């Protein structure tokens, strides 16, 4: 199998003329004979025992030609593309058979390929790195959250205030008629949560235990129950209990009760460490994002539409896989959201276009830098996948071909080159200067 000719026929479109030699083709024919003979009923022969020469006389010498071509076509196309130094990016392939007989096959294909890419400067870029230091406010917020998680609700003998929980009975009426779903008993309502109709919770404030009163509200025009939308309603309400949140004192004793530490200072130091580690990862991501954005400023390429569509397809497959883990599929999600496939694809387009551009730009950097992952790199990455997915090497290699893995590693190394050569300015948090 070999490439006979390569011709550029349009932007990102090439015509390849490919030749498959007679020996390779005859082996493929014999393979198809062995695969299909068992299905053929030939008079005078037991099923599966008819010689090739007899089948050829009955059905013609080209009886297995098409099957043989289909069998060897993918490898022939891949080999020719590699020899031509192009990468096919679309299944929209125009096929033209020139000749096909026992001496071999000659055919032409027109294919869409990855575009030529030009870049501006990608070394020595300048970017500001956000501060990763934990601030006093951030530490206090963690302490407050811990305090809130260990709070308790206590009953109080006073009027309801914003933030309290009121235990109430209620029943709603429209035109003096009770409506379905408008009744509840001993319901715990957090005042200020916004979980009831607008205006309802505000009218609970100021009342106390055993109070009985009316709450007058209007259902929103877009209320989900169409028969209630926009209507005036009266709720008969009785307060059974008023509760408030009691927060524990923040001191060493509290720390001993809720953590592995003995003092408040130790707990704050642990929070500071964890916050800093989290912010450091976020800062590194922010730096990479800013550098990639700068890289794209000098990016130029006429990208085939097929590359964008393929990336959208991949994103939708990923989304479908995540939904299936939650007991739903993509089609059900679309129906639930009241949309359609076209609308969902459009919502993915902007992100997909950037992903394609970023990948092409980084591949170009890898090419310019002559990046070639080593065998050690490849082995280490496969080992990482084996550990991550709790799988075995054969399964991982089956799902992630080495050819694709090498490309991914080259792209990762391209990011490292851009980042290692960049001027990274550490941003100082203003609160640290005060």
Residue, then its C-alpha position, 0 to 999 in steps of 0.5 A: x500500500x502506498x501513496x502515488x500522488x498528493x494534490x491540494x484541491x482547496x483550502x484544507x482539502x487534498x486529493x490523494x491517489x492510493x495504490x494497493x499492491x496485488x499481493x496485499x489485495x489477494x490476501x484480503x480476498x482470501x481473508x474474505x473468502x474464509x470469512x464468508x464461505x461458511x454462509x454460502x450454499x454451493x450445490x455439490x458441496x457441504x456448507x463452508x467446504x466449496x473451493x474458492x475457484x468454484x465460488x469464483x466461477x459461479x459468482x465471478x472473480x470479483x465476488x469478494x472484491x468489495x469486502x476485501x477493499x472495505x477490509x484494507x481501505x482504513x489502513x491504506x488511507x491511514x498509511x497514505x495520510x501519514x506518508x503525505x504528512x496530513x491529518x484527516x479531520x472529517x469523515x466527508x471523504x470523496x472516493x473514486x475507484x480508478x482500477x480494481x483487479x487481482x493485480x491490485x487497486x488504484x483509487x483516489x480520495x478527497x479529504x479534509x485536513x487540519x489547517x496550516x497554523x501560524x502563531x505570534x510570540x509564544x515565549x516571554x509572555x507576561x502575565x500576573x499571577x493572583x495571590x495565593x495567600x490566605x487572608x484573615x477574612x477567608x480564614x474567618x469565613x471558614x471558622x464561621x461556616x464551622x460554627x454554623x454547622x455546629x449550631x442548634x435551633x432553640x425555641x424562643x418566646x418572642x416575635x418572629x424575626x428575619x432569619x428565624x424558623x417559624x413552625x406554622x400551620x397554613x391553608x391557602x384560599x382563592x376566592x374563598x375556595x381552598x386550592x390543592x397544595x396550599x395546605x401544610x401542618x407544623x411546617x418549619x419555614x426559614x424566614x428569609x429563605x424565599x421558599x414561599x410566594x413573595x410577600x408571604x414570609x415578610x408577613x410572618x415577621x412580628x407574630x409569636x407563638x399561638x398567633x392566628x392571622x391572615x397572609x395576603x399575597x398574589x401569585x406571580x404571573x409566571x407561577x408554575x400552576x397556571x390556574x393560580x398564576x396572577x391570582x390573589x390569595x389569602x392564607x390562614x396561618x397559625x404559629x406553633x413555635x418560634x426558633x432561632x439559631x444558637x451559635x457556639x462560642x468560638x474558643x479552644x473548647x469549641x475547637x477541641x469538640x469539632x476538630x483534631x486540634x486543641x487550640x483556635x490558633x492551630x485550627x486557623x493555621x490549618x485553614x490557612x494552609x488549606x486555603x493557600x493550597x486551593x488558591x495556589x491551584x486556582x492561581x496556576x490555572x489562572x496563569x495558564x488560562x491567561x497565557x493561552x489567551x495571549x497565545x490565541x491573540x497571534x493565532x491564525x488558521x482557516x479552520x474547517x467547520x468539521x473540526x468544530x462540529x466534531x468537538x461539539x459531538x465529543x462534548x455532547x457525548x461527554x455530557x450524555x455519559x455524565x447524565x447517564x451516571x445520574x440516571x438520565x440521558x441526553x435526549x431526556x435532558x433536552x426534553x426536560x429543558x424544553x429545548x432541542x438538539x440544535x439549540x443545545x449544539x449552539x450553546x456548546x459552539x463558542x466553547x468548542x471553537x475555543x477548544x479547537x483553536x487552543x489545541x491547534x495552537x499548542x500542537x503548533x508550539x509542539x511542532x516548532x519546538x520539536x517536542x517528542x514524548x519519550x518512552x518513559x513519558x508514555x509509560x508514566x502516563x499509561x501508568x497514571x491512567x491505570x491507577x486513576x481508573x483502577x483498570x489494567x494496561x490492556x484496557x487503557x491502551x484499547x481506549x486510549x491509543x498510543x498515537x493519541x496519547x503521544x499527541x496529548x503529551x506533546x500538547x502538555x509539554x507545549x504548555x510547560x514551555x510557554x509557562x516556563x518561559x513566561x514572565x509571571x508577576x506575583x500579585x500582592x493581596x492589598x489586605x497583606x499590605x495594610 
